[in-house]
Amino acid sequence: MKHLVRTTLILLLVPATILFTGCRKKKDTIAKVYVIDSSTNEPVIGAQVKLVPEPTQPNYIGLIDEKITSTNRSGEAIFHFNKDYQLGQAGVAVLLVKVEMNGATATGYIKVEEETTSEKTIVYDF
């Protein structure tokens, strides 16, 4: 009888342990770039923001493709990297940030870490 109780307990606890510890939901990996006008300290709306993986050498095959979007009313450009990072994959990407508007450009770098929201502010001089 004691052996039967122990066997039953093991048969119930092992699958429950695997079920609750092995199924962790992946959190979002997001990069936010804020673009601020240097003369007014106001958000820049409609600036084109590119995130470019480096090195940018010929024939370089990176894990992350170049991403492009425009800033919203808050002066922020939001990039999602959920498809670029897989659960359990450790890694950090350092990407070149290029901001372009009205023929002027500004640059900087952002460090994107898995399952977090990484932020960078670019001060833009018109």
KEKOL-146719 format. One record per residue (C-alpha): x, y, z; residue in one letter; residue number from 1. Coordinates in steps of 0.2 Angstrom, whole numbers, plus 5000, padded with zeros to 4 digits. Layout:
BEGIN
<pt><east>X</east><north>Y</north><up>Z</up><res>A</res><n>NUM</n></pt>
...
This chain:
BEGIN
<pt><east>5000</east><north>5000</north><up>5000</up><res>M</res><n>1</n></pt>
<pt><east>5014</east><north>5012</north><up>5004</up><res>K</res><n>2</n></pt>
<pt><east>5023</east><north>5008</north><up>4988</up><res>H</res><n>3</n></pt>
<pt><east>5006</east><north>5012</north><up>4978</up><res>L</res><n>4</n></pt>
<pt><east>5004</east><north>5029</north><up>4987</up><res>V</res><n>5</n></pt>
<pt><east>5022</east><north>5034</north><up>4983</up><res>R</res><n>6</n></pt>
<pt><east>5020</east><north>5028</north><up>4965</up><res>T</res><n>7</n></pt>
<pt><east>5004</east><north>5038</north><up>4963</up><res>T</res><n>8</n></pt>
<pt><east>5012</east><north>5053</north><up>4970</up><res>L</res><n>9</n></pt>
<pt><east>5027</east><north>5052</north><up>4959</up><res>I</res><n>10</n></pt>
<pt><east>5015</east><north>5050</north><up>4944</up><res>L</res><n>11</n></pt>
<pt><east>5005</east><north>5065</north><up>4948</up><res>L</res><n>12</n></pt>
<pt><east>5019</east><north>5077</north><up>4954</up><res>L</res><n>13</n></pt>
<pt><east>5032</east><north>5074</north><up>4939</up><res>V</res><n>14</n></pt>
<pt><east>5020</east><north>5079</north><up>4925</up><res>P</res><n>15</n></pt>
<pt><east>5013</east><north>5094</north><up>4936</up><res>A</res><n>16</n></pt>
<pt><east>5031</east><north>5100</north><up>4939</up><res>T</res><n>17</n></pt>
<pt><east>5035</east><north>5099</north><up>4920</up><res>I</res><n>18</n></pt>
<pt><east>5019</east><north>5108</north><up>4916</up><res>L</res><n>19</n></pt>
<pt><east>5021</east><north>5122</north><up>4927</up><res>F</res><n>20</n></pt>
<pt><east>5040</east><north>5125</north><up>4926</up><res>T</res><n>21</n></pt>
<pt><east>5043</east><north>5121</north><up>4907</up><res>G</res><n>22</n></pt>
<pt><east>5030</east><north>5133</north><up>4900</up><res>C</res><n>23</n></pt>
<pt><east>5037</east><north>5150</north><up>4903</up><res>R</res><n>24</n></pt>
<pt><east>5029</east><north>5164</north><up>4891</up><res>K</res><n>25</n></pt>
<pt><east>5041</east><north>5174</north><up>4882</up><res>K</res><n>26</n></pt>
<pt><east>5041</east><north>5193</north><up>4886</up><res>K</res><n>27</n></pt>
<pt><east>5041</east><north>5206</north><up>4873</up><res>D</res><n>28</n></pt>
<pt><east>5058</east><north>5213</north><up>4866</up><res>T</res><n>29</n></pt>
<pt><east>5055</east><north>5231</north><up>4862</up><res>I</res><n>30</n></pt>
<pt><east>5067</east><north>5246</north><up>4857</up><res>A</res><n>31</n></pt>
<pt><east>5060</east><north>5263</north><up>4859</up><res>K</res><n>32</n></pt>
<pt><east>5069</east><north>5278</north><up>4851</up><res>V</res><n>33</n></pt>
<pt><east>5064</east><north>5296</north><up>4857</up><res>Y</res><n>34</n></pt>
<pt><east>5069</east><north>5310</north><up>4845</up><res>V</res><n>35</n></pt>
<pt><east>5070</east><north>5327</north><up>4853</up><res>I</res><n>36</n></pt>
<pt><east>5072</east><north>5344</north><up>4844</up><res>D</res><n>37</n></pt>
<pt><east>5088</east><north>5352</north><up>4852</up><res>S</res><n>38</n></pt>
<pt><east>5082</east><north>5370</north><up>4851</up><res>S</res><n>39</n></pt>
<pt><east>5065</east><north>5367</north><up>4858</up><res>T</res><n>40</n></pt>
<pt><east>5067</east><north>5351</north><up>4868</up><res>N</res><n>41</n></pt>
<pt><east>5050</east><north>5346</north><up>4860</up><res>E</res><n>42</n></pt>
<pt><east>5047</east><north>5328</north><up>4852</up><res>P</res><n>43</n></pt>
<pt><east>5050</east><north>5327</north><up>4833</up><res>V</res><n>44</n></pt>
<pt><east>5035</east><north>5320</north><up>4824</up><res>I</res><n>45</n></pt>
<pt><east>5037</east><north>5311</north><up>4808</up><res>G</res><n>46</n></pt>
<pt><east>5056</east><north>5308</north><up>4808</up><res>A</res><n>47</n></pt>
<pt><east>5062</east><north>5292</north><up>4799</up><res>Q</res><n>48</n></pt>
<pt><east>5071</east><north>5281</north><up>4811</up><res>V</res><n>49</n></pt>
<pt><east>5082</east><north>5266</north><up>4806</up><res>K</res><n>50</n></pt>
<pt><east>5090</east><north>5253</north><up>4817</up><res>L</res><n>51</n></pt>
<pt><east>5105</east><north>5246</north><up>4807</up><res>V</res><n>52</n></pt>
<pt><east>5114</east><north>5230</north><up>4813</up><res>P</res><n>53</n></pt>
<pt><east>5133</east><north>5232</north><up>4813</up><res>E</res><n>54</n></pt>
<pt><east>5145</east><north>5228</north><up>4806</up><res>P</res><n>55</n></pt>
<pt><east>5139</east><north>5234</north><up>4789</up><res>T</res><n>56</n></pt>
<pt><east>5152</east><north>5225</north><up>4779</up><res>Q</res><n>57</n></pt>
<pt><east>5148</east><north>5217</north><up>4762</up><res>P</res><n>58</n></pt>
<pt><east>5142</east><north>5199</north><up>4764</up><res>N</res><n>59</n></pt>
<pt><east>5138</east><north>5201</north><up>4782</up><res>Y</res><n>60</n></pt>
<pt><east>5124</east><north>5190</north><up>4787</up><res>I</res><n>61</n></pt>
<pt><east>5117</east><north>5197</north><up>4804</up><res>G</res><n>62</n></pt>
<pt><east>5104</east><north>5189</north><up>4815</up><res>L</res><n>63</n></pt>
<pt><east>5094</east><north>5205</north><up>4814</up><res>I</res><n>64</n></pt>
<pt><east>5088</east><north>5214</north><up>4799</up><res>D</res><n>65</n></pt>
<pt><east>5087</east><north>5233</north><up>4797</up><res>E</res><n>66</n></pt>
<pt><east>5071</east><north>5241</north><up>4803</up><res>K</res><n>67</n></pt>
<pt><east>5063</east><north>5257</north><up>4798</up><res>I</res><n>68</n></pt>
<pt><east>5049</east><north>5267</north><up>4805</up><res>T</res><n>69</n></pt>
<pt><east>5043</east><north>5285</north><up>4809</up><res>S</res><n>70</n></pt>
<pt><east>5041</east><north>5294</north><up>4825</up><res>T</res><n>71</n></pt>
<pt><east>5024</east><north>5296</north><up>4832</up><res>N</res><n>72</n></pt>
<pt><east>5015</east><north>5311</north><up>4840</up><res>R</res><n>73</n></pt>
<pt><east>5026</east><north>5308</north><up>4856</up><res>S</res><n>74</n></pt>
<pt><east>5042</east><north>5308</north><up>4846</up><res>G</res><n>75</n></pt>
<pt><east>5045</east><north>5290</north><up>4848</up><res>E</res><n>76</n></pt>
<pt><east>5049</east><north>5276</north><up>4836</up><res>A</res><n>77</n></pt>
<pt><east>5044</east><north>5259</north><up>4842</up><res>I</res><n>78</n></pt>
<pt><east>5052</east><north>5243</north><up>4836</up><res>F</res><n>79</n></pt>
<pt><east>5047</east><north>5225</north><up>4840</up><res>H</res><n>80</n></pt>
<pt><east>5060</east><north>5211</north><up>4841</up><res>F</res><n>81</n></pt>
<pt><east>5049</east><north>5196</north><up>4846</up><res>N</res><n>82</n></pt>
<pt><east>5053</east><north>5187</north><up>4830</up><res>K</res><n>83</n></pt>
<pt><east>5072</east><north>5190</north><up>4831</up><res>D</res><n>84</n></pt>
<pt><east>5074</east><north>5183</north><up>4849</up><res>Y</res><n>85</n></pt>
<pt><east>5068</east><north>5166</north><up>4854</up><res>Q</res><n>86</n></pt>
<pt><east>5065</east><north>5160</north><up>4872</up><res>L</res><n>87</n></pt>
<pt><east>5080</east><north>5154</north><up>4880</up><res>G</res><n>88</n></pt>
<pt><east>5092</east><north>5163</north><up>4868</up><res>Q</res><n>89</n></pt>
<pt><east>5103</east><north>5174</north><up>4877</up><res>A</res><n>90</n></pt>
<pt><east>5110</east><north>5189</north><up>4867</up><res>G</res><n>91</n></pt>
<pt><east>5111</east><north>5207</north><up>4866</up><res>V</res><n>92</n></pt>
<pt><east>5111</east><north>5217</north><up>4850</up><res>A</res><n>93</n></pt>
<pt><east>5120</east><north>5234</north><up>4848</up><res>V</res><n>94</n></pt>
<pt><east>5112</east><north>5243</north><up>4833</up><res>L</res><n>95</n></pt>
<pt><east>5116</east><north>5260</north><up>4825</up><res>L</res><n>96</n></pt>
<pt><east>5101</east><north>5272</north><up>4826</up><res>V</res><n>97</n></pt>
<pt><east>5100</east><north>5284</north><up>4811</up><res>K</res><n>98</n></pt>
<pt><east>5087</east><north>5298</north><up>4812</up><res>V</res><n>99</n></pt>
<pt><east>5083</east><north>5308</north><up>4796</up><res>E</res><n>100</n></pt>
<pt><east>5072</east><north>5323</north><up>4793</up><res>M</res><n>101</n></pt>
<pt><east>5072</east><north>5338</north><up>4781</up><res>N</res><n>102</n></pt>
<pt><east>5089</east><north>5333</north><up>4774</up><res>G</res><n>103</n></pt>
<pt><east>5097</east><north>5332</north><up>4791</up><res>A</res><n>104</n></pt>
<pt><east>5103</east><north>5317</north><up>4801</up><res>T</res><n>105</n></pt>
<pt><east>5107</east><north>5312</north><up>4818</up><res>A</res><n>106</n></pt>
<pt><east>5115</east><north>5295</north><up>4824</up><res>T</res><n>107</n></pt>
<pt><east>5118</east><north>5285</north><up>4840</up><res>G</res><n>108</n></pt>
<pt><east>5118</east><north>5268</north><up>4846</up><res>Y</res><n>109</n></pt>
<pt><east>5105</east><north>5257</north><up>4856</up><res>I</res><n>110</n></pt>
<pt><east>5108</east><north>5241</north><up>4865</up><res>K</res><n>111</n></pt>
<pt><east>5093</east><north>5229</north><up>4863</up><res>V</res><n>112</n></pt>
<pt><east>5092</east><north>5216</north><up>4877</up><res>E</res><n>113</n></pt>
<pt><east>5080</east><north>5201</north><up>4876</up><res>E</res><n>114</n></pt>
<pt><east>5063</east><north>5202</north><up>4884</up><res>E</res><n>115</n></pt>
<pt><east>5065</east><north>5220</north><up>4890</up><res>T</res><n>116</n></pt>
<pt><east>5061</east><north>5237</north><up>4883</up><res>T</res><n>117</n></pt>
<pt><east>5077</east><north>5246</north><up>4878</up><res>S</res><n>118</n></pt>
<pt><east>5076</east><north>5265</north><up>4876</up><res>E</res><n>119</n></pt>
<pt><east>5087</east><north>5278</north><up>4868</up><res>K</res><n>120</n></pt>
<pt><east>5085</east><north>5297</north><up>4866</up><res>T</res><n>121</n></pt>
<pt><east>5092</east><north>5306</north><up>4850</up><res>I</res><n>122</n></pt>
<pt><east>5094</east><north>5324</north><up>4851</up><res>V</res><n>123</n></pt>
<pt><east>5090</east><north>5331</north><up>4834</up><res>Y</res><n>124</n></pt>
<pt><east>5098</east><north>5347</north><up>4828</up><res>D</res><n>125</n></pt>
<pt><east>5089</east><north>5355</north><up>4813</up><res>F</res><n>126</n></pt>
